[in-house]
Amino acid sequence: SEAFSYDERRQYQKKARAEGKWVGIGVASYAELSGIGSKISASPGMPINTGTDTCVISLDSTGAITAAFGCAAHGQGHETTLAQVVADELGAKIEDIRVITGDSTAVPHGTGSYASRTAVLSSGAGILAAQELKSRMASMAAYLFNTSIDDLRFMNSAIEQLSTPNSIEFSRLAKTVYSEMGRIPAEHRLELTVTKTYDPIFGTTSSATHMVEVEIDPITYKVDIKRYVIAEDCGQMINPLIVDGQIRGAVAQGIGAALLEEVVYDEVGQVLTASLVDYAIPTALDIPEIKIVHMDVKAPNTLGGFRGVGEGGTIGAPAAIANAVADALLSFGCEVNELPATPERIFQMIAKN
């Protein structure tokens, strides 16, 4: 409300209406299951596994770390996000992390990316796998330093001994384990490839509130979005830039659903919107500046405190815009019960009242 300047915008709305302008303000709040676990997906008998993801992580002989996941990336920034999660957990440099997604030769099983699940499930699997790999690396480093695991710190792709200046880089540890067989006896040598699956059991819930101000042209009936503010809770953010990009991209889709996009058929069933010439999608001219307020509070029931965020904009935007259009047409007694709210549809709504 504060970020939107709600009271101020309501005052402006009164003034604008007195001048004959059709200005409306809409609000929509939602809660979305995201990163759902096995309990939720099993309850309705879903025929696919939506409740887990698997990570296979390894430290190779060069000291590079490869983390493979069952999720499939197609533009969401998974490679960056998951690399950050693994790097943070291992104390590694992010440039030393290679992320593989959606490759059935690298991971035993995966069901892809949907249901705002990757940040929760894939990150959780990555955390579990990285924790186990780190434990194995620490065990062998402690043997080499003749110290305890508690005397070690992982930073910048190296393992440091806290009580002395000793340190060993990941690459050097890898060479020692893989090539210098005499330095670590067989009973202390551990495999540096780990497979872990994460199941949050119930998962978590993402939520947000969208507030939007629109103005409808009284001659053309076109809806112009003047102001857009979102307050969202996606748990702890991994990469704020990617979070903002996903929210804004989803809102753009939501604007399309609210104002433009519609599959239209004629009376004999012939589709009339079979190309982008006739099927209107939002352009840069249709997308307003979007202000986002982040809660950035750890979710209490997921590894890393993450919640999903990818679909949220498509949930909140159509409802908020529909409410704003209805508010703008309040004096006509119109209710918006069908989307998209095209100029033709708004004209027909007004004509019926």
ABEGO torsion letter per residue (X at the ends): XAAAGAAAAAAAAAAAAAAGBBBBBBBBBBBBBBGBBAAAAAAAGBABBAABBBBBBBBBAAGBBBBBBABBBBGAGAAAAAAAAAAAAAGBBAAABBBBBGBAAABABBAEBBGGAAAAAAAAAAAAAAAAAAAAAAAAAAAAAGBBAAABBBBGGBBBBAABABBBBAAAAAAAAAABAAABBAAABBBABBBBBBBAGAEBBBBBBBBBBBBBBAAAGBBBBABBBBBBBAEBBABAAAAAAAAAAAAAAAAAAAAABBBBBBAAGBBABABAAABBBBBAAABBBBBBBBAGBBBAABBGGBBBAAAAAAAAAAAAAAAAAAAAAAAAGBBBABOBBBAAAAAAAAAAX
